[in-house]
Amino acid sequence: MIHRRYLLITALLALVQQGSAEPIARIAIIIDDLGYQLEAGRRAIELPGPVAYAILPGTPSGRVLAETAHRNGKEVLLHLPLEAVEHSGPVEPGGITLDMGRGALQKVFATALGSVPFAIGVSSHRGSLLTRHPGHMEWLMEEIRLREGLFFIDSYTTHQSVALQIAAEAGVVATKRDVFLDNDRSEAALAFEFERLQNLARTQGVAMAIGHPYPETLAFLERELRALDDEEIVLVSVSELMRIVAGGIGAP
């Protein structure tokens, strides 16, 4: 089966054949891990352009940040905690672990989704262990498929992830991030990763980055996103990128 991700090439070529004047290279950016720091979250939501916001379930400021983002015309994702290979401390609110049966997973997912209003998709938080296990990923994808219109984004914390394969089998539109912007928060590292994101978009047609509400990341993006107007690259919403991935440019 040809994965949906590869269908973007055909879809983008169709744009060229139609004589579209739109830029071919598109990037999408998600700010992860929102919900605990209210002021950092509010600053992130003020970033220019259609940046998306992945909000952790059951967090003190998660609901208000989701409502604020939506009110400002920004897209919201449920940032769902999935078990990692190495993670100390208790299970995070809304976290899904390998010791859960199907019924428990269904209940936890429903509660997590209900705690993040306006979520249009689900992204994985951590997940280096759980995304390697087909059984639990099948259960999760079935829950996502039942909520019509939801998509899945694999933060891709392990190369052994089977998330995209299982999503394709379940009929869930899914993709993975291409770049982590701020594993290193230095100016030089942020600039390097942002340029790498753009180069991937030029090569692939689209590329997705994940960043975090660190002061250094936000200051960098506040400046650089405004400069994109001078480039042959356009920042698009996550939902638009997902339509491209699904091979349905212009689809509702």
Secondary structure as UniProt FT lines:
FT   HELIX           4..17
FT   TURN            18..19
FT   STRAND          25..34
FT   HELIX           38..45
FT   STRAND          52..55
FT   TURN            57..58
FT   TURN            60..61
FT   HELIX           62..71
FT   TURN            72..73
FT   STRAND          75..82
FT   TURN            93..94
FT   TURN            98..99
FT   HELIX           102..114
FT   TURN            117..118
FT   STRAND          119..126
FT   TURN            128..129
FT   HELIX           130..132
FT   HELIX           134..146
FT   TURN            148..149
FT   STRAND          151..154
FT   TURN            159..160
FT   HELIX           163..170
FT   STRAND          174..176
FT   STRAND          179..180
FT   HELIX           187..204
FT   STRAND          206..211
FT   HELIX           215..227
FT   HELIX           228..230
FT   STRAND          233..235
FT   HELIX           238..245
FT   TURN            246..247
FT   TURN            249..250
//
